[in-house]
Amino acid sequence: MVKLFDKGVYLLNGTEIAKSAEEAKAKTGQEVSQEEAARNTMAYRILEAHNLSGNMERLQIKFDKLTSHDITFVGIIQTARASGLEKFPIPYVLTNCHNSLCAVGGTINEDDHMFGLTCAKKYGGVYVPPHQAVIHQYAREMLSGGGKMILGSDSHTRYGALGTMAMGEGGPELVKQLLNKTYDIKMPGVVGIYLDGEPSVGVGPQDVALAIIGATFGNGYVNNKVMEFVGPGVSKLSADFRIGIDVMTTETTCLSSIWRTDEKIKEFYDIHGRVEEYQELNPGAITYYDGMVYVNLSEIKPMIAMPFHPSNVYTIDEVNANLKDVLHDVEQKALVSLDKAVDYTLQDKIVDGKLYVEQGIIAGCAGGGFENICAAADIIKGRYIGADEFTFSVYPASTPIYMELVKNGAVATLMEAGTIVKTAFCGPCFGAGDTPANHAFSIRHSTRNFPNREGSKLQSGQIASVALMDARSIAATAANKGFLTPATAMDVEYVGRKYHFDKNIYANRVFDSKGVADPSVEIKFGPNIKDWPQMPALPENLVLKVVSEIHDPVTTTDELIPSGETSSYRSNPLGLAEFALSRKDPAYVGRAKEVQKAQKAIEAGQCPLEVLDELKPVMDKVRKAYPEAGEGNLGVGSTIFAVKPGDGSAREQAASCQKVLGGWANIANEYATKRYRSNLINWGMLPFITKEDHESLSFKNGDYLFVPDIRKAVEEKAADIKAYVVGEDLKEIHLQLGDMTDAEREIILKGCLINYYRD
């Protein structure tokens, strides 16, 4: 079904795989170096066209367009304003698809929306009103273009199927683009994704995506690399099908994606009135890839990603055939994810030997596409979901899709069966819409099923489970009134409706400045939209208290700053910070604030020892070895340890919340994604790496660390950072910062990206 090659390979004429240069030469009669063949990837050519450095090993990328949604654009624009923003230099689209329902708790949602609208007018952007489209569908319909590059402040910024290299990053990376700076990275590796065969009837894009995620996530096969989709199987897939696979590549932890394009993609652009944006893309005659994932589409079966990760994949047939054993395995894995905070069992979901689920959702950038919903309507036609616990909701990804589904009768078919058809909204993807009941089991064609994204509150004993499935099998399960069913088990006549795009829906409602800024416009600030607090520069020496210690194999950004009900606080940095680690380590905020008192005292010209008694014996020990450490050269703050933090969302708040609470650093064995590490750096936090095994660390939660001459170490690009655990004496440890650009080091020295540009 899915095979990973253990080393790099050559692709010949886009169809034939050669395992070595010798084999490639034997089959083509041409001799080409690995370096030359690597330049024949589609990814290389697009990156080269957008690179300003002149050095393809160290890229400085300028993107063509930017896009954000309403729980990221407020912070981004506030950061850019504080850094000197005058106008948006490139098209910047502000969609409103996340904070659509958050009307209580923090910022009233319409305050954020009015902030966005007035900023689009003042700085020359595009504003998409709530419920018009989810961020990625609007980008597919209106922003994508062959050979273009788009940067978005959402991790699922992926438009590779349309020939656009897109990346999801934390907000500060968009700020850099808004200030005419660049996105600086090493040349990423490129892994070929070779599609062969053709999917069976009833198998959908989520099934293919989950099979790939299951094969590549755990081993990091494509981590921070570009996934390049090639092979004859690509042509067997519709544009919608490709898009559905592509958006889920984020869950492999890859950097970006790109696909070869053909007449089906040209037709997509033509349907949307933008055929001039189409560009045919193909790899070169002899192309080298750093790895290859072979996918036989014909062998893919309906899949399910069980709680609590998209990589926890099984075939639905396997689950149904070995129900008790599979559920037991899932329960055991959940013990790690849930920290044993709640009693968790799935065995009671077995009803008459079958798995019963309480909820089905088709939504968002992954599930809400036209073909997915049409197929769901075909499956459920003439059936009904029943009057028991099971509910079924469908969210088309944009109003143009919704309108076409109304016109072709799919909405009527779904509603007659008991389905609720809702507007474009990302809520089910992050715990702010269709939150299931306590202990309920939800199946969703959406992006993620991490703990808490469906609304669980472990500290309150509230828990629910989400599994990811394709829209087709969700509809089949709905047709069987909540009993898990693969779509391939259903006898269905698929109508194959054609899509027609109504451009007037956006033309009549979306504000588009056409790139013209109006400086006279006054920005509308709701009372809970706040500026970023002042952040000090990196001091000469640092005292750090470890205030949280996380030993899970991977820590998600959802665990660092929860989604869902916290969304309405995203416009208030201090208000949002109160939720940091609240579902993973509820005592974290209090501990961090206590340490922060010392730093605030320093900034006020006072002695930190007078406000934090526990610091006195620490400094006594430090000064015995470093008598000069103290007034005028010392910073005091907090740090956390996590084995592998940063999987999942691109949200910068996972880092910024720690910063505004006085965080100076993270310590990790490795960072799950490039974007989380970048977020730390952009908020002036040191991304330390320790080589110590997490089970036998030389420090623990509550310990103080002293890092002498840290400023000098950053300035001089020291590979090894000497630090001390402060106990009865000073115990020496060693940390690393890893590879950093000169600009990243300067940002750390200045204290954060805002200071860097302001200065």
C-alpha positions in Angstrom: 0.0 0.0 0.0 2.7 2.5 1.0 6.5 1.8 0.7 9.4 4.0 1.9 12.7 3.8 0.1 15.6 3.7 2.5 17.7 6.2 0.6 17.5 8.7 -2.3 16.3 7.7 -5.7 16.2 9.0 -9.3 12.9 9.5 -11.2 13.2 9.1 -14.9 10.8 11.0 -17.2 8.4 11.3 -14.3 7.4 7.6 -14.4 10.3 5.2 -13.7 12.2 4.9 -10.4 16.0 4.2 -10.4 17.7 3.4 -7.2 21.1 4.6 -8.1 23.0 6.9 -10.5 24.3 3.9 -12.3 20.8 2.5 -12.9 19.6 5.9 -14.1 22.5 6.0 -16.6 21.9 2.5 -17.8 18.2 3.2 -18.5 18.6 6.7 -20.0 22.1 6.6 -21.6 22.7 9.9 -19.8 25.1 10.7 -17.0 24.0 13.3 -14.6 25.3 14.2 -11.2 23.2 13.9 -8.1 23.5 17.7 -7.5 22.4 18.4 -11.1 19.5 16.0 -10.9 18.3 17.5 -7.5 17.9 20.8 -9.3 15.3 19.2 -11.6 12.6 18.9 -8.9 9.6 21.2 -9.2 10.3 22.4 -5.7 13.9 23.5 -6.5 12.7 25.5 -9.5 10.0 27.4 -7.6 12.3 28.1 -4.6 15.0 29.3 -6.9 12.6 31.7 -8.6 11.7 33.2 -5.2 15.2 33.2 -3.6 16.9 36.6 -3.2 20.1 35.3 -1.6 21.9 34.1 -4.7 22.8 31.0 -2.7 20.5 28.0 -3.0 21.9 26.4 0.2 20.8 29.4 2.3 17.5 30.7 1.0 16.0 34.1 1.5 12.4 33.8 0.2 10.0 36.5 -0.8 6.5 35.1 -1.1 3.9 36.3 -3.7 0.9 36.4 -1.3 0.0 36.1 2.4 -3.0 34.8 4.2 -4.3 34.7 7.8 -7.4 34.1 9.7 -9.1 35.8 12.6 -7.2 34.2 15.5 -3.9 35.1 14.0 -4.2 38.3 12.0 -4.8 40.6 15.0 -1.5 39.7 16.6 0.4 39.7 13.3 -0.8 43.2 12.4 -0.2 44.5 15.9 3.3 43.1 15.8 3.9 44.7 12.3 2.5 48.0 13.5 4.8 48.0 16.4 7.7 47.3 14.0 6.9 50.2 11.6 4.3 48.9 9.1 3.0 51.5 6.7 1.2 49.4 4.1 0.9 45.7 3.0 3.6 45.3 0.3 2.1 42.2 -1.3 -1.5 40.9 -1.3 -2.5 39.9 2.2 -5.9 38.2 2.7 -7.6 38.3 6.1 -10.3 35.6 6.4 -12.7 35.2 9.2 -13.3 31.5 9.7 -12.0 30.6 13.1 -13.3 33.2 15.6 -16.7 33.2 14.0 -18.6 32.0 17.1 -16.4 33.3 20.0 -18.7 36.0 21.4 -18.0 35.6 25.1 -14.9 35.3 27.4 -12.4 37.5 25.7 -12.6 39.6 22.5 -16.1 39.8 21.0 -15.6 38.2 17.6 -16.9 41.1 15.7 -14.3 43.4 17.3 -11.6 41.3 15.7 -13.5 41.3 12.4 -13.8 45.1 12.4 -10.2 45.4 13.3 -9.4 43.2 10.3 -11.7 45.2 7.9 -10.3 48.5 8.9 -6.7 47.3 8.6 -7.4 45.9 5.1 -8.6 49.4 4.2 -5.8 51.2 5.9 -2.9 49.0 4.7 -4.3 47.8 1.4 -5.4 44.2 2.0 -8.3 41.9 1.3 -11.0 41.1 3.9 -13.2 38.0 3.6 -16.3 38.3 6.0 -17.2 35.5 8.4 -18.9 32.4 7.0 -17.9 33.2 3.4 -15.0 30.7 3.2 -12.5 28.9 5.3 -9.0 30.3 4.9 -7.6 27.6 2.6 -10.6 27.2 0.3 -10.5 30.9 -0.4 -6.8 30.7 -1.1 -7.4 27.8 -3.5 -10.2 29.6 -5.3 -8.8 33.1 -5.4 -5.0 33.2 -4.5 -3.2 30.1 -5.9 -1.2 30.2 -9.0 1.2 27.9 -10.8 4.8 28.4 -9.7 3.7 30.9 -7.0 4.5 30.8 -3.3 2.1 31.7 -0.5 2.8 32.0 3.2 0.0 31.6 5.7 -0.3 31.8 9.5 -2.1 28.5 9.7 -0.3 25.2 9.6 -2.5 23.7 6.9 -1.4 26.3 4.3 -1.0 23.8 1.5 -1.9 24.5 -2.1 0.6 22.2 -3.8 -2.0 20.3 -5.8 -2.7 23.6 -7.7 1.0 24.1 -8.4 1.6 26.6 -5.6 4.2 26.0 -2.9 2.6 27.1 0.3 3.9 27.1 3.9 2.2 27.6 7.3 4.3 29.5 9.8 3.9 31.4 13.0 2.8 35.1 12.7 6.3 36.7 13.0 7.3 35.1 9.7 4.4 36.9 8.1 5.5 40.1 9.9 8.8 39.8 8.2 7.2 39.7 4.8 5.0 42.6 5.6 8.1 44.6 6.4 9.8 43.6 3.1 12.1 41.1 4.8 12.7 37.5 3.8 11.9 34.0 5.0 15.3 32.5 5.7 15.9 28.7 5.6 18.4 26.2 4.5 17.5 24.5 1.2 15.1 21.8 2.3 15.3 18.2 1.2 12.7 17.1 -1.3 11.0 13.7 -1.1 9.1 12.2 -4.0 5.6 10.9 -3.4 5.1 8.4 -6.2 1.4 7.7 -6.8 0.5 4.6 -8.8 -2.8 2.9 -9.6 -6.2 4.3 -9.0 -8.4 4.5 -5.9 -11.3 2.1 -5.5 -14.8 3.4 -5.6 -15.7 4.6 -2.1 -12.1 5.5 -1.2 -11.5 9.2 -0.8 -8.6 11.6 -0.3 -8.6 11.4 3.5 -8.0 7.6 3.2 -4.9 8.2 1.0 -3.7 11.0 3.2 -4.0 8.9 6.4 -2.2 6.0 4.8 0.7 8.3 4.0 0.7 10.0 7.4 0.7 6.6 9.1 3.8 5.6 7.1 5.8 8.8 7.5 5.0 10.6 10.8 6.6 8.4 13.4 9.9 8.0 11.6 10.2 11.6 10.6 10.7 10.5 6.9 9.6 13.9 5.5 10.1 16.1 8.5 10.8 19.7 7.4 11.2 18.5 3.8 9.1 19.2 0.7 6.7 16.5 -0.5 6.7 16.4 -4.3 3.8 14.3 -5.8 4.6 12.6 -9.0 3.8 9.4 -10.9 1.0 8.2 -13.2 -1.5 7.9 -10.3 -1.7 11.7 -10.1 -3.5 11.9 -13.4 -6.1 9.4 -12.1 -7.2 11.9 -9.4 -9.5 14.9 -9.7 -8.4 18.4 -8.6 -10.6 18.1 -5.5 -9.2 14.7 -4.6 -5.6 16.0 -4.9 -6.4 19.0 -2.8 -7.9 16.7 -0.1 -4.6 14.7 0.1 -2.4 17.8 -0.1 -3.9 19.7 2.8 -3.2 16.7 5.1 0.5 16.7 4.3 0.9 19.1 7.2 0.3 16.1 9.5 3.5 14.4 8.3 5.5 17.5 9.6 6.7 18.3 6.1 7.7 21.9 5.3 5.6 22.2 2.1 4.3 20.3 -0.9 4.1 20.5 -4.7 2.4 18.4 -7.3 2.8 17.9 -11.0 0.0 19.6 -12.8 -2.1 18.7 -15.8 -5.3 19.5 -17.7 -7.5 18.7 -14.6 -5.7 21.5 -12.7 -6.0 23.8 -15.7 -9.8 23.1 -15.7 -9.9 24.0 -11.9 -8.4 27.4 -12.7 -10.7 27.8 -15.7 -13.8 27.0 -13.6 -12.7 29.7 -11.2 -12.2 32.3 -13.9 -8.4 32.4 -13.5 -7.1 30.1 -16.2 -4.1 32.5 -16.7 -2.8 31.3 -13.3 -2.3 27.7 -14.5 1.2 26.5 -15.1 2.1 23.0 -16.2 4.6 21.6 -13.7 6.6 18.4 -14.1 9.9 17.1 -12.7 12.9 17.0 -15.1 13.9 14.1 -17.3 16.3 12.8 -14.6 15.4 14.0 -11.1 17.0 13.1 -7.8 14.9 12.9 -4.6 16.2 12.6 -1.1 13.7 9.9 -0.5 10.7 8.3 -2.1 7.3 7.2 -0.8 5.6 4.8 -3.2 1.8 4.7 -2.8 -0.3 2.2 -4.7 -3.7 3.9 -4.8 -5.4 0.7 -5.8 -4.5 -0.9 -2.5 -5.7 1.9 -0.3 -8.8 1.0 1.8 -11.1 3.2 3.9 -8.9 4.3 6.8 -9.5 5.7 10.3 -7.1 7.6 12.5 -8.0 6.6 16.0 -7.5 8.9 19.0 -5.3 10.8 19.6 -3.2 11.5 16.5 -3.6 11.5 12.7 -0.8 8.9 12.5 -2.7 6.4 14.7 -4.1 4.7 11.6 -5.9 1.5 10.9 -8.1 0.3 8.1 -11.8 0.4 9.1 -12.0 -3.3 8.2 -9.2 -4.0 10.6 -11.0 -2.1 13.4 -14.2 -3.8 12.8 -12.6 -7.3 12.6 -10.5 -6.8 15.8 -12.6 -4.3 17.7 -11.7 -5.2 21.3 -8.0 -5.5 20.6 -7.8 -2.3 18.6 -9.7 -0.3 21.2 -7.5 -1.7 23.9 -4.4 -0.5 22.0 -5.9 2.9 21.6 -6.7 3.1 25.3 -3.1 2.2 26.1 -1.7 4.9 23.8 -4.1 7.4 25.3 -2.6 6.9 28.8 0.4 8.9 27.5 -1.7 11.6 25.8 -4.0 12.1 28.7 -1.5 11.9 31.5 -4.0 9.5 33.3 -6.0 12.6 34.1 -9.3 10.9 33.4 -10.7 7.4 33.3 -10.7 6.6 29.6 -12.3 3.6 27.9 -13.7 2.9 24.5 -14.9 -0.6 25.3 -18.5 0.6 26.0 -18.6 1.9 22.3 -19.1 -1.7 21.3 -22.8 -2.3 20.7 -23.9 -5.7 19.4 -20.3 -6.4 18.3 -20.0 -3.1 16.3 -18.4 0.3 17.0 -21.0 2.9 17.7 -20.1 6.6 17.4 -22.2 9.6 18.5 -21.2 12.2 16.0 -20.1 12.6 12.3 -18.6 15.8 10.9 -17.5 16.7 7.4 -15.9 20.1 7.7 -13.2 22.7 6.9 -10.3 22.8 4.5 -9.9 19.0 4.5 -13.5 17.7 4.3 -15.7 20.6 3.1 -14.8 20.3 -0.6 -17.4 20.0 -3.3 -16.8 16.4 -4.4 -16.6 15.1 -0.8 -20.0 16.5 0.1 -21.5 15.4 -3.2 -20.3 11.8 -2.5 -21.7 12.0 1.0 -25.0 13.0 -0.4 -25.0 10.1 -2.8 -24.2 7.6 -0.1 -26.9 8.8 2.3 -29.6 9.4 -0.3 -32.8 7.5 0.6 -31.5 6.7 4.1 -31.6 8.6 7.4 -29.4 9.0 10.5 -32.0 8.0 13.1 -33.3 9.6 16.2 -30.8 8.4 18.7 -27.5 10.0 20.0 -25.8 10.1 16.6 -25.7 13.5 14.9 -24.4 14.4 11.5 -23.2 17.9 10.4 -21.6 19.1 7.2 -19.8 22.4 6.7 -19.1 23.3 3.0 -15.7 25.0 2.8 -17.0 28.1 1.1 -20.2 29.9 0.2 -19.7 29.3 -3.6 -19.5 25.5 -2.8 -22.6 25.8 -0.6 -24.5 27.6 -3.3 -23.7 24.9 -5.9 -24.7 22.2 -3.5 -28.0 23.9 -3.0 -28.5 24.2 -6.7 -27.7 20.6 -7.5 -29.8 19.2 -4.8 -27.1 17.7 -2.6 -28.1 19.9 0.4 -31.7 18.8 0.1 -30.6 15.1 0.1 -28.4 15.6 3.1 -31.0 17.5 5.1 -33.7 15.0 4.3 -31.6 12.3 5.9 -31.2 14.3 9.1 -28.0 16.1 8.3 -27.5 19.7 9.5 -25.7 21.7 6.8 -23.9 24.7 8.2 -21.8 27.6 6.9 -18.1 27.7 6.3 -16.4 27.6 9.7 -13.3 25.9 11.0 -14.7 25.4 14.5 -14.9 21.5 14.5 -11.2 21.4 13.6 -10.1 23.1 16.9 -12.8 22.6 19.4 -15.1 25.5 18.9 -18.0 24.0 17.0 -20.0 20.8 17.3 -18.2 19.9 20.6 -19.3 16.4 21.5 -20.7 15.3 24.8 -18.6 13.9 27.6 -17.2 10.5 26.6 -18.7 10.7 23.2 -16.9 9.4 20.1 -16.8 11.7 17.0 -15.7 10.7 13.5 -14.6 13.7 11.4 -13.3 14.5 8.0 -11.2 17.4 9.3 -7.5 17.9 10.0 -6.5 16.7 13.5 -7.7 14.6 16.4 -5.3 15.7 19.1 -6.5 15.6 22.7 -8.6 18.6 23.6 -9.3 19.8 20.0 -12.8 18.5 20.3 -13.4 20.4 23.5 -12.2 18.0 26.3 -11.3 19.6 29.6 -9.2 17.0 31.4 -8.8 19.1 34.5 -12.6 19.1 34.8 -12.9 15.4 34.0 -14.4 16.1 30.6 -13.2 13.9 27.8 -14.3 13.0 24.3 -12.6 11.2 21.4 -12.1 12.1 17.8 -11.2 9.8 14.9 -10.4 11.0 11.4 -12.1 9.4 8.4 -13.0 10.3 4.9 -16.3 12.0 4.1 -17.5 8.9 2.2 -17.1 6.5 5.1 -18.5 9.1 7.5 -21.6 9.2 5.3 -21.8 5.4 5.2 -21.6 5.4 9.0 -24.4 8.0 9.2 -26.5 5.9 6.8 -26.1 3.0 9.3 -27.2 5.3 12.1 -23.8 5.6 13.8 -22.3 2.2 13.4 -18.8 2.3 11.9 -19.0 1.5 8.2 -16.5 1.8 5.3 -17.9 3.5 2.2 -16.7 0.5 0.1 -19.3 -1.7 1.9 -22.2 0.5 0.5 -23.9 -0.1 -2.8 -24.0 3.5 -4.1 -24.7 5.2 -7.4 -22.3 8.2 -7.5 -23.8 10.9 -9.7 -20.6 12.7 -10.4 -21.9 16.3 -10.4 -20.0 19.1 -12.2 -19.0 22.2 -10.3 -19.9 25.7 -11.3 -18.2 28.6 -9.5 -20.3 31.7 -9.0 -17.8 34.6 -8.9 -20.4 37.1 -7.8 -20.6 35.7 -4.3 -17.2 37.0 -3.5 -17.4 40.0 -5.8 -20.5 41.3 -3.9 -19.2 40.7 -0.4 -15.4 40.5 -0.1 -13.6 43.8 0.4 -10.6 44.0 -1.9 -8.4 47.1 -1.8 -6.7 46.1 -5.0 -3.5 46.8 -3.1 -4.3 50.5 -2.5 -3.8 51.6 1.0 -5.8 54.4 2.6 -3.8 55.9 5.5 -6.8 58.1 6.6 -8.7 55.0 7.8 -8.9 54.7 11.6 -8.4 51.2 12.9 -11.2 50.0 15.1 -10.0 48.5 18.4 -12.3 46.6 20.6 -11.6 47.0 24.3 -9.9 43.6 24.6 -7.5 44.1 21.6 -4.2 44.8 23.3 -0.7 45.7 22.3 2.2 43.4 23.0 4.0 44.2 26.3 7.5 45.5 26.4 10.2 42.8 26.1 13.8 43.3 27.3 16.9 42.5 25.3 18.9 39.3 26.1 21.1 40.0 29.2 24.7 39.0 29.6 23.8 36.3 32.1 20.6 34.4 32.7 19.1 32.7 35.7 16.3 30.3 34.6 13.9 28.4 36.7 12.4 25.2 35.2 8.7 25.7 35.7 7.3 22.7 33.7 8.7 19.3 32.7 7.0 17.3 30.0 8.1 13.8 29.1 5.5 12.9 26.5 7.2 11.7 23.2 5.7 14.7 21.4 4.1 17.8 22.8 1.6 19.6 20.5 1.0 23.3 20.3 -2.5 22.6 21.5 -1.0 21.4 24.8 1.2 24.5 25.0 -1.7 26.8 24.4 -5.2 25.2 24.1 -7.5 26.0 21.1 -11.2 26.1 21.3 -12.5 28.4 24.1 -9.2 30.3 24.3 -9.7 31.7 20.8 -11.5 34.8 21.9 -8.4 35.8 23.9 -6.1 35.7 20.9 -6.2 39.5 20.6 -5.0 40.0 24.2 -1.5 38.6 24.8 -1.7 38.8 28.6 -5.2 37.4 28.7 -4.4 34.5 26.5 -1.2 33.7 28.4 -3.4 32.8 31.4 -4.3 29.6 29.5 -0.7 28.5 28.7 -0.2 24.8 29.4 -3.5 24.9 31.2 -4.5 21.4 30.0 -1.0 19.9 30.4 0.4 21.6 33.5 -2.2 23.8 35.2 0.3 25.1 37.7 2.6 26.4 35.0 1.2 30.0 34.8 1.5 30.6 38.6 5.0 29.3 38.7 6.1 31.4 35.7 4.5 34.5 37.1 6.3 34.1 40.4 9.6 34.0 38.7 8.7 36.9 36.4 8.5 39.1 39.5 12.3 39.1 39.6 12.7 40.2 36.0 10.1 43.0 36.4 12.0 44.2 39.4 15.2 44.3 37.4 13.5 46.3 34.7 12.2 48.7 37.3 15.7 49.3 38.6 15.0 47.3 41.8 16.8 44.3 43.4 15.2 41.1 42.3 16.2 39.4 45.5 13.8 41.6 47.4 10.7 40.3 45.5 11.7 36.6 45.1 13.2 35.2 48.3 14.1 31.8 46.8 16.5 33.6 44.4 18.8 34.6 47.3 20.4 31.2 47.9 20.6 30.7 44.2 22.6 33.9 43.6 24.8 33.2 46.7 25.9 30.0 45.0 26.3 31.7 41.6 28.4 34.5 42.9 30.9 32.2 44.5 31.9 31.1 41.0 30.8 34.3 39.1 31.2 37.2 41.5 30.5 39.7 38.8 27.0 38.3 38.0 24.4 40.6 39.3 23.3 44.2 38.9 23.2 45.4 35.3 24.1 42.1 33.7 21.5 39.6 34.8 18.1 38.4 33.6 15.8 36.2 35.5 13.0 34.1 33.9 11.5 30.7 33.3 12.0 27.8 31.0 10.2 24.6 30.3 11.6 21.2 29.3 9.8 19.0 26.7 11.1 16.0 24.8 9.8 17.1 21.4 7.6 20.2 21.5 5.8 22.0 18.7 3.9 19.4 16.7 0.7 20.6 15.1 -0.6 24.2 14.6 1.6 27.0 13.5 0.1 29.4 16.1 2.8 31.7 17.4 1.0 31.9 20.7 2.4 28.6 21.8 5.7 30.5 22.2 4.5 34.1 22.8 2.4 33.1 25.8 5.5 31.8 27.5 7.4 34.9 26.6 4.9 37.4 28.1 4.9 35.3 31.2 8.7 35.8 31.5 9.9 32.8 29.5 13.5 33.1 28.2 14.0 29.6 26.8 12.7 26.2 25.9 14.9 23.1 26.5 14.2 20.1 24.3 15.7 16.9 22.9 14.5 18.1 19.6 11.8 20.4 18.1 8.9 18.7 16.3 8.6 21.4 13.6 10.7 24.1 12.1 7.8 26.6 12.6 7.7 26.1 16.4 11.4 26.7 16.8 11.1 29.8 14.6 8.3 31.0 16.8 10.5 30.7 19.8 13.3 32.6 18.1 11.0 35.4 16.9 9.8 35.9 20.4 13.3 36.2 21.7 13.4 32.7 23.4 16.4 30.5 23.3 15.7 27.2 21.6 18.0 25.1 23.7 18.8 21.5 22.8 20.0 19.0 25.4 21.6 15.7 24.5 20.6 14.2 27.9 18.1 11.4 27.9 14.8 12.8 29.1 14.4 10.1 31.7 17.6 11.0 33.4 18.0 14.8 33.2 20.5 16.5 35.4 17.8 19.1 36.2 14.1 18.8 37.2 11.0 20.9 37.5 11.7 23.6 40.2 15.4 23.7 39.6 17.3 26.9 38.8 19.8 27.0 36.0 22.5 29.6 35.6 23.7 30.4 32.0 26.7 32.7 32.1 27.8 34.8 29.2 24.8 33.8 27.2 24.8 37.0 25.2 28.4 36.6 24.3 27.7 32.9 23.3 25.0 34.0 20.9 27.0 36.8 19.5 30.0 34.6 18.9 27.9 31.7 17.5 29.1 29.3 20.1 28.2 25.7 19.3 28.2 24.7 22.9 26.5 26.6 25.7 27.8 26.0 29.2 25.2 26.2 32.0 24.9 25.1 35.6 22.2 23.5 37.7 22.2 25.4 40.9 21.9 23.1 43.9 24.3 22.6 46.8 26.9 23.6 44.3 27.0 24.4 40.6 26.6 21.3 38.4 27.9 21.9 34.9 25.6 20.9 31.9 25.9 21.6 28.2 23.2 23.0 25.9 23.2 23.7 22.1 21.3 26.3 20.1 21.6 24.5 16.8 21.9 26.2 13.4 20.8 29.9 13.4 21.0 32.6 10.8 22.7 35.9 11.6 19.2 37.6 11.6 17.9 35.0 14.1 20.8 35.6 16.4 20.1 39.3 16.3 16.5 38.8 17.0 17.4 36.8 20.1 19.9 39.5 21.2 17.3 42.2 20.8 14.7 40.3 22.8 12.1 39.7 20.1 11.2 40.4 16.5 9.4 43.6 17.4 12.5 45.1 19.1 14.6 43.9 16.1 12.6 45.9 13.6 11.8 48.8 15.9 15.6 49.3 16.5 
